[in-house]
Amino acid sequence: MKKITTLLPMLLLCAMNLPVFADNPPTQPAAAKQLPVPKETSSVTRHSVKIGASTIQYTATAGNLLVDNGEGKPIGSFFYVAYTKDGVSDLSRRPVTFLFNGGPGSSSIWLHMGSFGPVRVVTSNAQPTPPPPYDIVPNQYSLLDKTDLVFIDAMGTGYSRIVGKGTDKDFYGTDADIESFGKFIQRYVTLNNRWNSPKFLLGESYGTTRAAGLVDWLQKNGMAFNGVILQSSWLNGFVDFPGPPFSLDLPYELYLPTMAASAWYHDKLPQKPADLPAFLQQVRQFALGDYAQALSQGDNLSAAQSQAIAQQLHNYTGLPVKYILEAKLRIDPFRFEKQLLRGQGRTIGRLDSRFEGIDADAAGEDPSYDPAGSAIGPAFTAAFHWYLANDLKYHTKLDYLVENYREVNQHWNNGQRIDGQEFPLMDVEENLRQAMTQNPHLQVFSANGYFDFATPFFETEYDLDHMGLDASLKNNIRYGYYQSGHMIYLNVPALKKYQADMDKFYDRVLQH
């Protein structure tokens, strides 16, 4: 989830000097609550997986590591699962990749059980997955032949918990989250003798926000990285929809190619082109060209100009010209998800617009649920619990918090401190620019699903093109595009292509 809540204005309260009477002494502040601090434990098991023509023998370690407050006092316990290839004689030649989902408020079971881990849960492609039993299969698309893998659950999710004298402020915020993950990675690298190993980060969704800030934080604390993979990125809170419908034109322009891709997939275009990438390039040019110029005129746009733009929007989205004109040429993505299949009594997914949902109120403005999320959530949840207990032999009395949006988001600080200046929303483009500038060998791969309304691919391109990056470093950023949604791996042909792109990316990076 990547919607930003409105920031409330701060109220300044004037303190009153009241007399203190002898028979009414001031109340002493209560002592800070001390939460239990668990021991660091782990379950170590051994397995194998066939990837291509090779069979990889590997060790799985599921456990927790403590992070402290800088004074040696534990404040958090991070849960992780690490997969390391057996028989490696020189760890300085073996890459290690740290992977995490986002939210904020999501555990990392999605990447863990769907993308590049050594096992994968089988789900139906663009359809609701039937109830259990679910198939958990060896993952031929794992990256374990290229790199060791460490999947990390963010604080307040999975089995990761605040401990000791830790508080929400230590973890629930843009900067606090980055620092806490940095401390975990420092500790993992130290305990496992990986300081001289090639290192990569792979984040999905808000995990890309974290990864862009985290690589900067770690490098400034003495740990250089070789590569960063940003899957389904959200890098700039100012570029999306931070205000009322007419406060900013740019989001409508940046979402348009995703709308066009979705209309293409569902056969709603007046004339469907055969070549999707070529078609979307036309939409990109229109979005930041004629469409942007029209929106910039606001109420001064003539009726004839409005009609011409609405007709072109119809050609690219399949929505009726009349509807587009009534919306004043500004198509909200949630309304689009409801409108595209309205005549069929169906909606399309936000995380993946290939999925279709059924709303009780077919006349409503927005979908009542995301059919993509509900189609796969139970399968991932059940499969991970079964796998953890039966294959990884990890047992605890804690509840595994697959998603904890309510607690985490309730306390989340959306702001960010950049070079000593406070900002009300995050923008980690500057962190990534600094990381790439100060380490010109750092390579970045941006993975994008065409049918993703949560983090539209054109918005990612816009963000990465507006970092202020030196021209000499532009080729350090590569892109991958897939006929899938936010969770690219839900479409197996897309996952296969994603893995092939990752093989090339790791080979390219490690040749430097």
VOGU-3710 file (C-alpha; in Angstrom, 3 decimals, decimal comma):
1> mkkittllpm> 0,000/0,000/0,000  1,435/3,373/-0,886  -1,146/6,034/-0,167  0,140/8,833/2,063  -2,119/10,051/4,821  -2,715/13,801/5,124  -0,326/15,443/7,558  -2,104/17,184/10,383  -1,029/20,705/11,369  0,858/20,887/14,619
11> lllcamnlpv> -0,751/22,754/17,493  1,440/24,893/19,675  0,374/24,771/23,318  1,336/27,437/25,837  2,486/26,021/29,162  1,049/27,659/32,282  3,110/28,173/35,418  0,957/26,782/38,220  1,883/26,929/41,926  3,026/23,731/43,606
21> fadnpptqpa> 1,602/23,013/47,080  3,404/20,966/49,704  0,520/18,533/50,141  0,296/18,008/46,368  3,814/17,018/45,177  4,285/16,678/41,425  3,715/13,213/40,031  6,925/11,417/39,076  7,073/10,198/35,480  6,443/6,485/35,127
31> aakqlpvpke> 9,446/4,337/34,319  9,735/3,358/30,668  8,226/-0,037/29,993  10,793/-2,779/29,454  9,688/-5,337/26,851  11,055/-8,909/26,937  14,346/-9,411/25,107  14,490/-12,850/23,435  17,641/-14,852/22,898  19,100/-15,032/19,424
41> tssvtrhsvk> 18,136/-18,477/18,158  18,044/-20,203/14,796  16,994/-23,400/13,074  19,506/-24,735/10,549  18,458/-27,260/7,893  19,996/-28,527/4,664  18,365/-28,881/1,262  18,953/-28,921/-2,496  17,303/-27,323/-5,524  17,803/-27,771/-9,266
51> igastiqyta> 18,259/-24,519/-11,196  18,860/-24,972/-14,886  21,332/-27,831/-15,315  22,820/-27,419/-11,816  21,748/-28,888/-8,492  22,533/-26,473/-5,673  23,149/-27,857/-2,185  22,320/-25,186/0,358  21,787/-24,419/4,030  18,668/-22,644/5,296
61> tagnllvdng> 18,907/-20,647/8,524  15,705/-19,293/10,068  16,220/-17,176/13,148  16,334/-13,783/14,804  19,033/-11,175/15,359  18,929/-8,287/17,821  19,669/-4,664/16,974  20,552/-2,085/19,616  20,135/1,608/20,268  23,792/2,472/19,691
71> egkpigsffy> 24,561/2,055/23,375  24,514/-1,732/23,437  20,887/-1,986/24,626  18,668/-4,243/22,456  15,604/-2,508/21,049  14,493/-4,835/18,256  14,536/-8,483/17,205  14,524/-9,055/13,426  13,332/-12,362/11,981  15,091/-13,588/8,850
81> vaytkdgvsd> 15,581/-16,658/6,681  18,947/-17,026/4,956  19,839/-19,438/2,157  23,557/-20,025/1,624  25,183/-22,283/-0,933  27,177/-25,161/0,556  30,807/-25,856/-0,269  31,871/-22,252/-0,902  35,555/-22,034/-0,024  35,964/-18,281/-0,500
91> lsrrpvtflf> 33,064/-16,179/0,776  34,676/-13,054/-0,662  33,667/-14,340/-4,123  30,138/-15,358/-3,217  27,491/-12,602/-3,471  24,837/-12,110/-0,799  21,492/-10,405/-1,486  19,168/-8,960/1,165  15,491/-9,062/0,160  12,413/-7,454/1,697
101> nggpgsssiw> 8,841/-6,437/0,920  7,382/-3,131/1,998  3,984/-1,819/2,991  5,102/-0,306/5,256  3,612/-2,997/7,449  4,137/-6,088/5,295  6,261/-9,131/6,000  8,440/-10,517/3,217  6,611/-13,782/2,503  5,616/-12,491/-0,939
111> lhmgsfgpvr> 9,154/-12,255/-2,281  10,162/-15,241/-0,165  7,510/-17,685/-1,437  6,898/-16,213/-4,882  10,068/-14,902/-6,480  13,658/-16,055/-6,052  13,731/-18,245/-2,939  14,510/-21,972/-3,348  10,823/-22,958/-3,011  7,714/-21,386/-4,503
121> vvtsnaqptp> 4,001/-21,623/-3,822  1,952/-22,369/-6,934  -0,892/-19,917/-7,575  -3,377/-19,547/-10,423  -2,376/-17,022/-13,061  -4,674/-13,961/-12,988  -7,368/-16,045/-11,262  -8,288/-16,762/-7,622  -6,187/-19,651/-6,325  -8,353/-22,537/-5,028
131> pppydivpnq> -8,310/-23,374/-1,271  -5,777/-25,791/0,272  -3,905/-27,977/-0,100  -1,433/-25,695/-1,858  1,520/-26,929/-3,878  4,955/-25,856/-2,652  7,513/-26,732/-5,304  11,278/-26,422/-5,804  11,858/-23,093/-7,509  13,697/-23,511/-10,796
141> yslldktdlv> 13,671/-19,693/-11,060  15,584/-19,123/-7,814  18,681/-16,908/-7,807  20,533/-19,237/-5,444  22,856/-20,272/-8,263  24,000/-16,632/-8,456  23,830/-15,363/-4,882  23,078/-16,263/-1,284  19,690/-14,894/-0,199  18,600/-13,304/3,091
151> fidamgtgys> 14,876/-12,540/3,446  14,125/-10,014/6,213  10,818/-9,168/7,892  10,394/-5,497/8,790  9,850/-4,597/12,440  6,286/-5,236/13,568  5,746/-7,847/10,835  6,408/-11,572/10,647  8,194/-12,561/13,858  10,101/-9,251/14,090
161> rivgkgtdkd> 9,309/-7,479/17,353  10,253/-4,353/19,301  12,081/-5,434/22,479  13,719/-3,972/25,574  13,259/-0,215/25,754  12,590/0,057/22,033  9,655/2,194/20,894  7,614/2,753/17,754  9,753/5,807/16,965  12,829/3,583/16,684
171> fygtdadies> 11,340/1,725/13,696  8,108/3,185/12,309  9,197/5,951/9,955  11,168/6,525/6,775  14,491/7,292/8,446  14,038/4,985/11,458  13,177/2,049/9,204  16,267/2,615/7,048  18,574/2,825/10,063  17,137/-0,286/11,726
181> fgkfiqryvt> 17,547/-2,369/8,568  21,061/-1,004/8,242  21,896/-2,179/11,753  20,489/-5,631/11,012  22,555/-5,987/7,832  25,702/-4,792/9,617  25,139/-7,395/12,317  24,353/-10,210/9,869  27,415/-9,426/7,763  29,647/-9,332/10,848
191> lnnrwnspkf> 28,375/-12,589/12,384  28,553/-14,463/9,079  31,918/-13,182/7,806  30,422/-11,451/4,747  32,111/-8,044/4,902  34,169/-8,806/1,796  31,368/-10,489/-0,161  29,715/-8,719/-3,120  26,443/-7,283/-1,797  23,032/-6,552/-3,302
201> llgesygttr> 19,679/-5,245/-2,085  16,330/-6,299/-3,569  13,224/-4,457/-2,427  9,622/-4,621/-3,585  7,094/-1,757/-3,316  7,878/0,237/-0,153  10,880/-2,067/-0,020  12,279/0,001/-2,903  11,872/3,143/-0,779  13,819/1,352/1,920
211> aaglvdwlqk> 16,442/0,007/-0,497  17,180/3,414/-2,051  17,666/4,991/1,376  19,367/1,932/2,842  22,133/1,661/0,259  23,008/5,300/0,961  22,947/4,729/4,762  25,095/1,598/4,584  27,653/3,116/2,236  27,989/6,167/4,466
221> ngmafngvil> 28,605/3,722/7,311  31,414/1,933/5,503  29,658/-0,862/3,584  29,750/-0,437/-0,205  27,222/-2,250/-2,391  27,509/-3,727/-5,851  23,895/-3,606/-6,942  20,337/-2,628/-6,043  17,206/-4,203/-7,550  14,084/-2,055/-7,315
231> qsswlngfvd> 10,925/-4,045/-8,056  7,689/-2,062/-8,388  9,163/1,181/-7,110  7,848/3,992/-4,980  10,580/6,580/-4,587  8,913/9,993/-4,271  5,848/10,734/-2,164  5,494/14,178/-3,756  4,941/12,853/-7,289  1,872/10,689/-6,626
241> fpgppfsldl> -1,524/11,970/-5,375  -0,683/14,053/-2,270  -3,646/16,421/-2,485  -7,095/17,204/-3,942  -7,966/16,171/-7,543  -6,880/19,438/-9,171  -3,818/20,175/-7,058  -1,367/18,348/-9,310  -1,576/17,271/-12,955  1,478/14,998/-13,034
251> pyelylptma> -0,001/11,864/-11,406  -2,725/11,631/-14,052  -0,056/11,737/-16,738  2,144/9,122/-15,061  -0,707/6,644/-14,490  -1,973/6,858/-18,059  0,357/4,211/-19,598  -0,728/1,674/-16,949  -4,355/2,399/-17,814  -3,533/1,887/-21,493
261> asawyhdklp> -1,760/-1,415/-20,757  -4,757/-2,607/-18,725  -7,213/-1,660/-21,456  -4,973/-3,516/-23,935  -4,981/-6,647/-21,757  -8,780/-6,643/-21,350  -9,429/-5,964/-25,059  -11,089/-2,600/-24,426  -9,157/-0,526/-26,967  -10,980/0,661/-30,096
271> qkpadlpafl> -8,079/-0,673/-32,165  -5,865/-3,059/-30,211  -2,239/-2,983/-31,403  -0,229/-6,190/-31,539  2,943/-4,660/-30,101  2,328/-3,636/-26,463  5,735/-1,975/-25,797  5,484/0,115/-28,986  1,929/1,129/-28,125  2,948/2,175/-24,604
281> qqvrqfalgd> 5,763/4,294/-25,988  3,133/6,279/-27,925  1,115/6,693/-24,731  4,192/7,911/-22,839  4,813/10,597/-25,455  1,189/11,693/-25,395  1,080/11,713/-21,579  3,947/14,184/-21,173  3,173/15,962/-24,448  -0,310/16,934/-25,609
291> yaqalsqgdn> -2,021/15,598/-22,484  0,291/17,445/-20,084  -0,081/20,680/-22,063  -3,867/20,354/-21,984  -4,048/19,699/-18,247  -1,691/22,580/-17,548  -4,242/25,003/-19,028  -6,785/24,097/-16,373  -10,116/25,864/-16,865  -8,711/27,809/-19,839
301> lsaaqsqaia> -8,734/24,749/-22,104  -11,233/25,288/-24,937  -14,143/22,942/-25,577  -12,634/21,878/-28,887  -9,283/21,086/-27,266  -11,007/19,150/-24,480  -12,923/17,107/-27,046  -9,732/16,267/-28,966  -7,865/15,195/-25,826  -10,850/13,160/-24,595
311> qqlhnytglp> -10,984/11,345/-27,932  -7,305/10,441/-27,691  -7,751/9,309/-24,080  -10,601/7,108/-25,292  -8,278/5,602/-27,917  -5,716/4,814/-25,209  -8,003/3,702/-22,363  -11,239/2,497/-23,944  -13,285/4,679/-21,586  -16,224/6,584/-23,150
321> vkyileaklr> -15,472/10,105/-24,359  -18,482/11,412/-22,422  -17,163/9,911/-19,171  -13,695/11,392/-19,758  -15,131/14,851/-20,407  -17,284/14,655/-17,281  -14,129/13,780/-15,316  -12,472/16,894/-16,785  -9,853/14,727/-18,492  -8,526/13,571/-15,101
331> idpfrfekql> -8,915/9,818/-14,703  -8,363/8,712/-11,128  -6,783/5,209/-11,025  -9,311/3,844/-8,512  -12,177/5,059/-10,691  -10,512/3,515/-13,731  -10,303/0,156/-11,934  -14,075/0,371/-11,455  -14,969/1,843/-14,828  -13,042/-0,256/-17,352
341> lrgqgrtigr> -15,282/-3,340/-17,028  -18,353/-1,608/-15,619  -20,681/-2,944/-18,322  -19,612/-6,477/-17,411  -20,227/-6,066/-13,676  -16,519/-6,545/-12,971  -13,605/-4,519/-11,595  -9,856/-4,878/-12,159  -7,106/-5,266/-9,594  -4,909/-2,543/-8,160
351> ldsrfegida> -1,865/-4,727/-7,491  -2,397/-6,509/-10,795  -5,027/-5,315/-13,240  -5,175/-8,724/-14,962  -7,292/-9,944/-12,026  -11,049/-9,311/-12,068  -13,305/-8,707/-9,068  -17,039/-8,598/-8,408  -18,517/-5,693/-6,455  -21,864/-5,810/-4,692
361> daagedpsyd> -22,512/-2,253/-5,878  -21,952/-2,203/-9,617  -22,855/1,496/-9,693  -20,192/2,565/-7,185  -17,236/4,848/-7,846  -14,352/2,660/-6,594  -13,781/-1,095/-6,237  -14,746/-2,452/-2,810  -11,686/-4,747/-2,674  -8,563/-5,629/-4,603
371> pagsaigpaf> -9,186/-8,927/-6,431  -5,456/-9,433/-6,956  -4,649/-9,383/-3,238  -7,539/-11,607/-2,194  -6,774/-14,104/-4,973  -3,337/-15,077/-3,663  -3,131/-13,980/0,003  -4,388/-17,212/1,654  -2,118/-19,372/-0,537  1,035/-17,462/0,428
381> taafhwylan> 0,054/-17,352/4,103  -0,766/-21,043/4,460  2,176/-22,204/2,363  4,669/-20,157/4,360  3,383/-21,401/7,720  3,546/-25,021/6,526  6,993/-24,583/4,991  8,407/-22,861/8,068  7,250/-25,603/10,421  7,862/-28,678/8,270
391> dlkyhtkldy> 10,869/-27,850/6,084  12,725/-25,171/8,048  11,810/-26,716/11,456  11,303/-23,281/12,996  8,926/-23,101/15,941  7,920/-20,214/18,183  4,966/-19,166/20,337  4,728/-15,839/18,492  2,039/-15,173/15,900  3,405/-14,579/12,411
401> lvenyrevnq> 2,113/-11,158/11,311  1,841/-11,430/7,537  0,573/-7,847/7,385  0,362/-5,366/10,236  -0,719/-2,201/8,459  -2,968/-1,003/11,245  -0,286/-0,779/13,938  2,657/0,164/11,739  0,880/2,788/9,631  -0,849/4,282/12,663
411> hwnngqridg> 2,553/5,227/14,078  4,459/5,741/10,808  6,344/8,993/10,264  6,042/9,790/6,543  8,619/12,560/6,727  12,296/12,378/5,923  15,448/14,214/6,879  17,770/14,901/3,934  21,075/16,681/4,433  19,841/18,212/7,673
421> qefplmdvee> 16,528/19,460/6,279  13,127/18,073/7,311  10,544/17,200/4,634  6,883/16,226/5,288  6,962/13,369/2,755  9,727/11,035/1,718  11,780/11,374/-1,462  14,582/8,803/-1,591  15,671/9,783/-5,095  18,287/12,014/-3,472
431> nlrqamtqnp> 19,543/9,127/-1,327  19,929/6,967/-4,415  21,633/9,769/-6,331  24,144/10,255/-3,525  24,777/6,513/-3,272  25,417/6,206/-7,021  27,517/9,365/-7,136  29,737/8,451/-4,221  30,020/4,854/-5,472  30,052/5,170/-9,287
441> hlqvfsangy> 30,334/1,381/-9,591  26,899/0,869/-8,032  24,469/-0,668/-10,537  20,661/-0,386/-10,339  18,012/-2,570/-11,960  14,411/-1,350/-12,104  11,856/-4,174/-12,536  8,345/-3,106/-13,580  5,006/-4,800/-14,221  2,914/-3,255/-16,988
451> fdfatpffet> -0,336/-3,947/-15,090  0,620/-2,438/-11,717  -1,579/0,391/-10,390  0,106/0,449/-6,976  3,445/1,620/-8,402  2,975/2,493/-12,109  6,011/1,918/-14,294  5,926/5,364/-15,930  6,056/7,030/-12,524  9,172/4,973/-11,735
461> eydldhmgld> 10,777/6,058/-14,999  9,940/9,673/-14,239  11,419/9,421/-10,737  14,662/7,845/-11,909  14,940/10,407/-14,718  14,593/13,264/-12,216  17,277/12,374/-9,672  19,741/14,871/-11,067  22,142/12,022/-11,817  25,340/12,859/-13,662
471> aslknniryg> 25,288/11,813/-17,308  28,280/9,522/-16,773  26,166/7,358/-14,435  22,976/7,042/-16,511  24,021/3,673/-17,917  24,262/2,326/-14,363  20,457/2,059/-14,384  18,819/-0,752/-16,358  15,110/-1,538/-16,765  13,029/-4,682/-17,098
481> yyqsghmiyl> 9,354/-4,765/-18,146  6,996/-7,677/-17,650  3,429/-8,607/-18,561  2,440/-8,881/-14,934  1,524/-6,602/-12,051  3,022/-5,344/-8,799  4,092/-8,872/-7,823  5,796/-9,714/-11,104  6,332/-13,340/-10,087  2,578/-14,127/-10,043
491> nvpalkkyqa> 2,841/-14,684/-13,806  5,283/-17,566/-14,300  6,398/-16,541/-17,834  7,144/-13,088/-16,394  9,072/-14,682/-13,503  11,101/-16,708/-16,009  11,983/-13,539/-17,925  12,714/-11,709/-14,641  15,134/-14,454/-13,601  16,881/-14,297/-16,990
501> dmdkfydrvl> 17,256/-10,525/-16,600  18,659/-11,017/-13,103  21,181/-13,555/-14,383  22,451/-10,969/-16,851  22,404/-8,215/-14,227  24,455/-10,153/-11,684  26,932/-11,256/-14,360  27,304/-7,682/-15,591  27,763/-6,224/-12,128  30,258/-8,829/-10,980
511> qh> 32,415/-8,411/-14,098  33,307/-4,853/-12,992
//
